[in-house]
Amino acid sequence: QGHGDDRAGMAGAGRVRPMTVPSGFHIDVPSVADAPALSAMAQASFNDTFAAIPYPPQDLADFLEGAMGVARYAAQIADADYALRIVRDDAGAIIAFIKNGPNDLPMPAGEPPHSQTRELHQLYVLPQGKGTGIADALMHWSMAEARERGASALYLSVFVENLRAQKFYARHGFVEIGKNPFRVGTVVDDDRVWKCAL
């Protein structure tokens, strides 16, 4: 959905209320062994969502490898500061995922310290999962995870032209509070910082 630090850690999330997803899908806590499939799914989702933006091919390839590469996900899955959930279909394929982590977004004056907040870095759903309620379930989990860690607010970054995502986030209580210039190689996208008080 989003356009976060990677364009939107298992420890600390175990006490969060279990998440319910629609029939035919299964929620899972990813392991490091899931990193290759998660990387492939995230890159496919990014390319589908932002296909209209004319990124130079090498810039895009370098960005995807750095922000959504196997090594990055493997490291974050093993990092207690991050929390991820994946959704599989009946065949075991990953069709959605969400990632919470430390907040590293630019904060406008008056916002609480980064250490008192949480960032929703990525919420990606492949086309076959859209309209099923999976995104709502993942968002509810994200908010619960942030509250469980004592965060006063949850932040995210979303592309200014991604109106579908913005409508979704607004429905869950997020409001735009600032800007986050987002670089993909030589291209700088107009991302906006959104906040939900918890």
Disulfide bonds with the S-S distance in Angstrom:
none
